[in-house]
Amino acid sequence: MLRKLILVLLTVFLVACATATPLESGMQSFDNRDYKTAFEQLYPVAMEGDPDAQYAVGYMLYYGKGVAVNKNDGMEWIRKSAKQGNSLAEQALGIVYEQANFAPEKTN
């Protein structure tokens, strides 16, 4: 009886995993810090205009998580997300802009 229950639960779990959307799978990979997989899953979703995927892609590009660092492209994706009202993207922009305004000036 216990084996049957475990088998049923495992089957339900596998079906649920198989039916996850690319956004859900990508965000799960992102949350698990599997950034390479997250980027591969979320980039197409970001291209379609999803603000959560855009923010995650921007974050990974900006900080070089799973991909090479590209601050310019990262900021562009974060801006796209913020324009759609993503609060995390809006906060990230504020932090980056604040850091830029308070960065020490270089002296010769």
C-alpha positions as a Python dict, from the first residue, in 0.01 Angstrom:
ca = {
    (1, 'M'): (0, 0, 0),
    (2, 'L'): (280, 242, 91),
    (3, 'R'): (462, 165, -233),
    (4, 'K'): (149, 245, -435),
    (5, 'L'): (108, 574, -252),
    (6, 'I'): (471, 668, -313),
    (7, 'L'): (436, 574, -681),
    (8, 'V'): (122, 785, -718),
    (9, 'L'): (285, 1084, -547),
    (10, 'L'): (596, 1051, -760),
    (11, 'T'): (385, 1035, -1076),
    (12, 'V'): (190, 1345, -975),
    (13, 'F'): (515, 1527, -901),
    (14, 'L'): (667, 1431, -1237),
    (15, 'V'): (355, 1537, -1426),
    (16, 'A'): (353, 1870, -1242),
    (17, 'C'): (719, 1927, -1330),
    (18, 'A'): (659, 1835, -1691),
    (19, 'T'): (372, 2084, -1724),
    (20, 'A'): (556, 2381, -1574),
    (21, 'T'): (575, 2681, -1803),
    (22, 'P'): (914, 2805, -1923),
    (23, 'L'): (873, 3104, -1689),
    (24, 'E'): (805, 2879, -1390),
    (25, 'S'): (1091, 2645, -1475),
    (26, 'G'): (1327, 2936, -1534),
    (27, 'M'): (1234, 3111, -1212),
    (28, 'Q'): (1278, 2785, -1021),
    (29, 'S'): (1626, 2749, -1171),
    (30, 'F'): (1695, 3113, -1082),
    (31, 'D'): (1579, 3058, -722),
    (32, 'N'): (1802, 2749, -704),
    (33, 'R'): (2095, 2960, -829),
    (34, 'D'): (2128, 2746, -1141),
    (35, 'Y'): (2181, 3063, -1339),
    (36, 'K'): (2304, 2903, -1661),
    (37, 'T'): (1985, 2697, -1691),
    (38, 'A'): (1772, 2990, -1574),
    (39, 'F'): (1917, 3216, -1843),
    (40, 'E'): (1854, 2956, -2114),
    (41, 'Q'): (1494, 2914, -2000),
    (42, 'L'): (1413, 3278, -1928),
    (43, 'Y'): (1576, 3458, -2219),
    (44, 'P'): (1308, 3352, -2472),
    (45, 'V'): (1036, 3447, -2222),
    (46, 'A'): (1202, 3786, -2169),
    (47, 'M'): (1211, 3837, -2546),
    (48, 'E'): (834, 3782, -2547),
    (49, 'G'): (798, 4069, -2300),
    (50, 'D'): (747, 3906, -1961),
    (51, 'P'): (865, 4158, -1696),
    (52, 'D'): (970, 3894, -1440),
    (53, 'A'): (1184, 3715, -1697),
    (54, 'Q'): (1324, 4049, -1817),
    (55, 'Y'): (1431, 4141, -1466),
    (56, 'A'): (1592, 3801, -1406),
    (57, 'V'): (1777, 3813, -1739),
    (58, 'G'): (1891, 4166, -1663),
    (59, 'Y'): (2011, 4067, -1318),
    (60, 'M'): (2207, 3772, -1453),
    (61, 'L'): (2368, 3983, -1725),
    (62, 'Y'): (2447, 4273, -1491),
    (63, 'Y'): (2614, 4054, -1229),
    (64, 'G'): (2748, 3781, -1460),
    (65, 'K'): (2540, 3503, -1309),
    (66, 'G'): (2553, 3208, -1550),
    (67, 'V'): (2664, 3434, -1834),
    (68, 'A'): (2943, 3682, -1901),
    (69, 'V'): (2903, 4019, -1729),
    (70, 'N'): (2735, 4273, -1956),
    (71, 'K'): (2621, 4568, -1745),
    (72, 'N'): (2481, 4762, -2041),
    (73, 'D'): (2258, 4481, -2164),
    (74, 'G'): (2168, 4395, -1806),
    (75, 'M'): (2052, 4749, -1739),
    (76, 'E'): (1851, 4752, -2063),
    (77, 'W'): (1660, 4440, -1959),
    (78, 'I'): (1604, 4577, -1609),
    (79, 'R'): (1472, 4904, -1757),
    (80, 'K'): (1231, 4712, -1980),
    (81, 'S'): (1103, 4526, -1677),
    (82, 'A'): (1072, 4843, -1468),
    (83, 'K'): (874, 5016, -1745),
    (84, 'Q'): (617, 4738, -1705),
    (85, 'G'): (593, 4800, -1331),
    (86, 'N'): (814, 4522, -1194),
    (87, 'S'): (892, 4646, -843),
    (88, 'L'): (1219, 4454, -813),
    (89, 'A'): (1342, 4610, -1136),
    (90, 'E'): (1235, 4955, -1017),
    (91, 'Q'): (1426, 4905, -691),
    (92, 'A'): (1732, 4777, -877),
    (93, 'L'): (1735, 5084, -1101),
    (94, 'G'): (1714, 5308, -796),
    (95, 'I'): (2006, 5133, -631),
    (96, 'V'): (2223, 5145, -943),
    (97, 'Y'): (2145, 5512, -1004),
    (98, 'E'): (2213, 5595, -640),
    (99, 'Q'): (2547, 5415, -651),
    (100, 'A'): (2639, 5599, -972),
    (101, 'N'): (2560, 5936, -814),
    (102, 'F'): (2765, 5864, -504),
    (103, 'A'): (3059, 5693, -674),
    (104, 'P'): (3386, 5854, -571),
    (105, 'E'): (3537, 6072, -839),
    (106, 'K'): (3870, 5970, -982),
    (107, 'T'): (4156, 6206, -911),
    (108, 'N'): (4489, 6222, -1089),
}
